[in-house]
């Protein structure tokens, strides 16, 4: 059996973790974050919202069901959220050398190598997560041998430009025509609309939508700091002025809130899991939600006419807003959640009621 090469995870606060390499053997830097989900690594690793981040998976056994094929020749890949792995690197406690699943075609190790993404295992992810929970999300880097890299802060980078579609794409043939502003859209958002017999026009985040014909607009999820995307906020302000039915999801929620006049702030370590409890403010109903974000909307800065829609029951941060009278609504969580839970998929139905 070949001896695995070692590498170091070096946190900005000086903590160093040594582990064994799998996937690509190269040095990388990014923001170190953790996710507590037990399943769904093919979906998670291809989520564009993780662009620029070194992802720590807290579940101890990763890779045991392999990776399905990405060559299904479909417009929207069935088992993934985008066409490639988006994370900077992966940190796990143990790597499953063998895998077993009916649709698996390769190992996690081989998949990471294919997209030139490094992985590190043999790390005490419990200790690492406790450090991140105490200190908060921080910058880090994986260094292999003598290959040094500088720390990299994705919050100052235009990450959306790296994950948006390069040109307009059209899906479906439904009567209602939804314009989807792609900030790093998960494919499950598109799938949910296609299931509801809707035509989706997916456009780049900086696309001029003034001359397009549509019945409603969705601003998708995406990576990075919402405050740096001034052009997106201007586009959302135009939608508000024209009273176009609009739904914001994750990054889209933050962009719509900024356009309304609210402010955002960075959470200590963000929400990245499949079990975040969220309460609907006006009904006291509670839902279990999937989330992946670093920033939140400050409800104290919401202007007149806008109101909180959902709140997080762990830290009471905002999870959604809507307008009292006009057709604007947005959620911080993922109603399209993949691999789940799908408790809040009704958000798509609520939005489509606004779309005439």
C-alpha positions in Angstrom: 0.0 0.0 0.0 1.4 3.4 -1.0 2.2 5.9 1.8 0.0 9.0 1.6 1.7 12.3 1.2 1.1 14.8 4.1 0.2 18.5 4.1 -0.6 21.2 6.6 -3.7 23.2 7.2 -2.5 26.5 8.6 -5.1 28.8 10.1 -4.6 32.6 10.2 -4.6 32.5 14.1 -1.5 30.2 14.0 -3.2 26.8 14.6 -1.7 24.1 12.4 -3.3 20.7 11.5 -1.3 18.1 9.7 -3.2 15.5 7.6 -2.9 13.2 4.6 -3.6 14.3 1.1 -6.1 12.9 -1.3 -7.5 14.5 -4.5 -5.1 17.0 -6.1 -1.7 17.5 -4.5 -1.3 21.3 -4.5 -1.3 24.3 -2.1 -4.4 26.5 -1.9 -5.8 29.3 0.3 -9.3 30.4 1.2 -11.8 31.0 4.0 -12.2 28.0 6.3 -15.8 27.1 7.0 -17.6 24.0 8.4 -20.8 22.2 7.3 -22.6 19.8 9.6 -24.6 17.9 7.0 -24.5 14.1 7.1 -25.1 13.4 3.4 -24.9 15.2 0.1 -21.3 15.8 -0.6 -21.7 15.7 -4.4 -24.3 18.5 -4.1 -22.4 20.4 -1.5 -19.1 20.4 -3.3 -20.7 21.6 -6.5 -22.7 24.4 -4.8 -21.3 27.7 -6.3 -22.0 29.5 -2.9 -18.8 27.7 -1.6 -16.5 29.5 -4.1 -13.3 30.6 -2.4 -13.9 28.5 0.7 -12.0 25.6 2.3 -14.8 23.3 3.4 -14.6 21.2 6.6 -17.2 18.4 6.8 -18.0 17.5 10.4 -19.6 14.1 9.6 -16.8 11.6 10.2 -17.3 9.3 7.2 -17.1 10.9 3.7 -16.9 9.3 0.3 -18.6 6.0 1.3 -21.2 6.2 -1.5 -18.8 7.4 -4.2 -19.7 10.0 -6.9 -22.3 9.6 -9.7 -21.6 10.4 -13.4 -21.6 14.0 -14.5 -21.9 12.9 -18.2 -25.7 12.7 -18.4 -26.0 15.1 -21.4 -28.7 17.1 -19.6 -29.0 20.8 -19.4 -29.3 20.5 -15.6 -27.1 17.8 -14.1 -29.3 15.4 -12.1 -27.0 14.7 -9.1 -25.1 17.9 -8.8 -25.7 21.7 -8.3 -23.3 22.9 -11.0 -21.0 21.5 -13.6 -17.9 21.3 -11.5 -16.5 21.3 -7.9 -16.6 24.8 -6.6 -14.7 24.6 -3.2 -11.0 25.5 -2.8 -10.3 22.4 -0.8 -12.0 19.7 1.3 -11.1 18.8 4.9 -12.5 15.5 6.4 -11.8 13.2 9.4 -11.7 10.0 7.4 -11.7 9.3 3.7 -13.6 6.2 2.5 -11.2 4.3 0.3 -13.9 2.0 -0.9 -17.4 3.1 -1.9 -20.7 1.4 -2.7 -23.8 2.9 -4.4 -26.0 1.9 -7.4 -25.2 5.1 -9.4 -21.5 5.6 -8.3 -18.9 5.6 -11.1 -15.8 6.9 -9.3 -14.4 7.6 -5.8 -14.3 11.0 -4.1 -10.5 10.9 -4.4 -10.7 10.5 -8.2 -13.4 13.1 -8.6 -11.3 15.7 -6.6 -8.3 14.9 -8.8 -10.4 15.4 -12.0 -11.2 19.0 -10.9 -7.7 19.7 -9.4 -9.1 20.2 -5.9 -7.1 19.0 -2.9 -8.4 17.1 0.1 -7.0 16.5 3.5 -8.0 13.7 5.9 -6.7 12.4 9.2 -7.6 15.8 10.7 -9.3 16.2 14.1 -12.4 17.9 12.5 -14.1 18.1 16.0 -11.2 20.2 17.4 -11.0 22.3 14.2 -14.8 23.0 14.3 -14.6 24.0 17.9 -11.8 26.5 17.0 -14.0 27.9 14.2 -17.0 28.2 16.5 -15.0 30.0 19.2 -13.1 32.3 16.9 -15.5 32.5 14.0 -14.8 31.8 10.3 -11.2 32.6 9.5 -8.7 32.5 6.6 -6.5 29.4 6.1 -4.3 27.6 3.6 -3.2 24.1 2.8 0.5 23.9 2.1 2.0 20.9 0.4 5.8 20.5 0.9 7.7 23.6 0.0 4.9 25.0 -2.1 3.9 28.2 -0.2 0.8 30.3 -0.8 -0.5 33.6 0.6 -3.7 33.9 2.6 -6.7 34.7 0.4 -9.8 36.6 1.5 -12.8 35.8 -0.8 -14.9 38.5 0.7 -13.1 41.2 -1.2 -13.3 39.3 -4.5 -16.0 39.4 -7.2 -16.8 35.7 -6.9 -20.1 35.9 -8.7 -18.3 36.8 -11.9 -16.5 33.4 -11.6 -19.7 31.3 -11.2 -22.4 33.0 -13.2 -23.3 31.7 -16.7 -21.5 33.3 -19.6 -24.6 33.8 -21.7 -28.4 33.5 -21.6 -29.8 30.0 -21.2 -33.4 28.9 -21.6 -35.2 26.0 -19.9 -38.8 24.7 -20.2 -41.8 25.7 -22.2 -44.3 26.9 -19.6 -46.7 29.8 -19.9 -45.2 31.8 -17.1 -41.8 33.2 -18.0 -39.3 33.7 -15.1 -36.1 35.6 -15.5 -33.4 34.0 -13.2 -30.5 36.3 -12.4 -27.6 33.9 -11.9 -25.3 34.8 -9.0 -24.1 31.2 -8.7 -27.4 29.5 -9.2 -27.9 25.9 -7.8 -29.4 23.7 -10.5 -32.2 22.6 -8.0 -33.7 26.1 -8.3 -34.2 25.6 -12.0 -35.5 22.0 -11.4 -38.2 23.3 -9.0 -39.5 25.8 -11.6 -39.4 23.2 -14.4 -41.5 20.9 -12.1 -44.0 23.7 -11.9 -44.2 24.1 -15.7 -42.4 27.4 -15.9 -40.1 28.8 -18.6 -36.8 29.9 -17.0 -34.6 32.4 -18.7 -31.2 32.2 -16.9 -29.0 35.3 -17.4 -25.6 36.4 -16.2 -25.6 38.5 -13.0 -24.5 41.7 -14.9 -26.9 41.2 -17.8 -29.1 44.1 -19.0 -32.6 42.8 -18.3 -34.4 46.0 -19.5 -35.3 44.6 -22.9 -36.3 41.1 -21.9 -39.9 39.9 -21.7 -40.7 38.2 -18.3 -43.5 37.8 -15.8 -41.3 37.6 -12.6 -37.7 37.6 -11.5 -35.6 35.3 -9.2 -32.3 36.5 -7.9 -30.3 33.3 -7.1 -27.9 32.2 -4.4 -24.2 32.9 -4.8 -20.9 33.4 -3.0 -19.2 36.3 -1.4 -20.0 39.6 0.3 -23.3 41.1 -0.9 -22.2 44.6 -0.2 -19.6 44.6 -3.1 -22.1 43.8 -5.8 -23.3 47.4 -6.4 -24.5 46.7 -10.0 -26.8 43.9 -8.8 -28.3 46.1 -6.2 -29.0 48.7 -8.8 -30.8 46.1 -11.0 -32.9 45.0 -8.0 -33.8 48.6 -7.3 -35.2 48.8 -10.8 -37.3 45.7 -10.2 -38.7 47.3 -7.0 -39.5 50.6 -8.8 -41.3 48.7 -11.6 -43.1 46.5 -9.0 -42.0 43.3 -10.8 -42.8 40.2 -8.8 -39.4 39.2 -7.4 -38.0 36.3 -5.3 -34.6 36.4 -3.7 -32.8 33.2 -2.5 -29.8 33.4 -0.2 -27.5 35.9 -1.9 -30.6 37.1 -3.7 -32.3 37.7 -0.4 -29.4 40.0 0.7 -29.3 41.8 -2.7 -33.1 42.5 -2.6 -32.8 43.7 1.0 -29.9 46.0 0.1 -31.9 47.4 -2.8 -34.8 48.1 -0.4 -32.5 50.1 1.8 -31.5 47.6 4.5 -27.9 46.7 5.5 -26.1 43.4 5.9 -23.5 42.1 8.3 -21.2 39.1 8.5 -22.2 36.2 10.9 -19.6 34.8 13.3 -19.3 31.5 11.4 -22.3 31.4 9.2 -25.0 28.8 8.7 -24.0 25.7 6.7 -26.1 22.7 7.5 -29.3 20.8 6.6 -31.1 21.2 10.0 -31.4 24.9 10.7 -34.7 25.6 12.5 -36.6 28.6 11.0 -39.8 30.2 12.3 -42.3 32.0 10.1 -42.7 35.2 12.0 -46.5 35.8 11.5 -47.7 32.2 12.0 -45.2 30.7 14.5 -44.8 27.7 12.2 -41.3 26.1 12.3 -39.5 24.6 9.4 -36.2 22.6 9.1 -34.1 24.2 6.4 -30.9 23.8 4.4 -28.5 26.8 4.5 -25.2 28.0 3.2 -24.3 31.6 3.9 -21.9 33.9 5.7 -23.9 37.1 5.8 -27.3 38.2 7.2 -29.7 41.1 6.8 -30.1 43.5 9.7 -33.8 43.7 10.2 -33.5 46.9 12.3 -32.5 48.7 9.0 -35.5 47.5 7.0 -37.4 50.5 5.6 -41.1 51.2 6.0 -43.3 48.7 4.2 -40.8 45.8 4.5 -41.1 43.2 7.3 -39.3 40.1 8.5 -40.8 36.9 7.2 -38.7 34.2 8.8 -36.1 34.1 11.7 -33.5 31.6 12.8 -34.4 29.9 16.1 -30.7 29.2 16.9 -29.4 32.8 16.8 -32.5 34.8 15.9 -30.9 36.2 12.8 -33.1 37.1 9.9 -34.1 34.4 7.4 -36.4 36.2 5.1 -38.2 39.5 4.3 -41.3 40.5 2.3 -43.1 43.6 1.4 -46.4 44.3 3.1 -48.3 45.1 -0.1 -46.1 44.7 -3.1 -44.9 41.3 -4.7 -41.4 41.2 -3.2 -40.2 38.3 -1.0 -36.9 36.7 -0.2 -35.5 33.9 2.0 -32.0 33.3 3.4 -32.4 29.6 3.4 -32.6 27.2 0.4 -36.2 26.2 -0.5 -34.7 24.1 -3.3 -32.6 22.2 -0.8 -30.6 19.3 -2.1 -30.1 16.7 -0.7 -32.9 18.2 1.6 -34.9 18.8 3.6 -37.6 20.2 1.3 -40.0 21.5 3.9 -40.0 25.0 2.4 -40.4 24.2 -1.3 -43.8 26.0 -0.9 -41.8 29.2 -1.3 -41.8 28.7 -5.0 -45.6 28.3 -5.1 -46.0 31.5 -3.0 -43.9 33.4 -5.5 -45.7 32.0 -8.5 -49.0 33.3 -7.1 -47.5 36.8 -7.3 -46.6 36.2 -11.0 -49.6 37.0 -13.2 
